Amino acid sequence: MTILKKLKDYLEKNQVRYEVGYHERIYTSQEIAAAMHVPGKELAKVVMVKADGKMVMLVLPASYRVDMKKLKGVLNCKKVEMAKEVDFQELFPDCEVGAMPPFGNLYNLEVWVDQVLAEDELIVFRAGSHVETLKIKYNDYARLVSPKVGNFSEHL
């Protein structure tokens, strides 16, 4: 079963309305936002980091980047670094590398959402591939994932 099918089943089981979007094969979050005609602030991108050696999923708007100094304080850790794809690709066997959906809870990962994204009514995110997205209400996402929320990004 593909992650898109799993996500759709999960959302339906939890009575969450969603929209599936399709676009040409593109890789950057900003390109996806443009292709889907969505403001960069509403496109949720996933960034994987290692915090004191533990893998953590960050979710932030496409038009923002992680501020490592802020993140270190938010995560209350001694060492934080960007994870390389080779470090996490095995954690997401049903996803194309770099196209993971922001549902770390389905992969037993701690999830942190930047407070800027938490202000959005709707979010759009990759659905496990470089050609599919899902759109849902942020409140539904927060209810299902129960992410921790913090201030760890800065606008590009």
C-alpha positions, 0 to 999 in steps of 0.5 A: 500500500502506498503512503498516499493510500495509507494517508487517505485511509487514515484521514477518512477513518478520522473523518478529515476532509482532504483534497488530493493535488497532482503536479509535474515532478518537482522537488523544491517546496517553493516550486510545489507551492507555485505549481499548486497556486498555494502561498509558500506560507501554506505549503508545509515542508518536512525537514529532518534533523538530528537532535543529540543523535535522535531523528526529529521531524520538523514541519515549517512553511515552504517560504521559511528555513530552519534557524538552527540557533532557535531550534537548539533552544526549542529542542533543548539539546546540546547538538542539532544538525540537519540530517542527510537523506541517507540518514533517514530514507530507511525510516520512510520505506513507502515514500520517495526520498525527500517527499515524506508527509508531515505525519511523523506519528505514523513513523514513530517520530517526534514532530515539531511544527513551527508556530508560523505554520500553526497559524494557517487555516489550511495546509498543503503537503507532499503525500509521499511522492514528488507529484502528489499533495494533500490539502487539509485543515491545520486543526485536523492535522494538529488533532491527528499528529499532536505535534509540539509547536515552537518558534524555530524558523525564519522567513527566506 
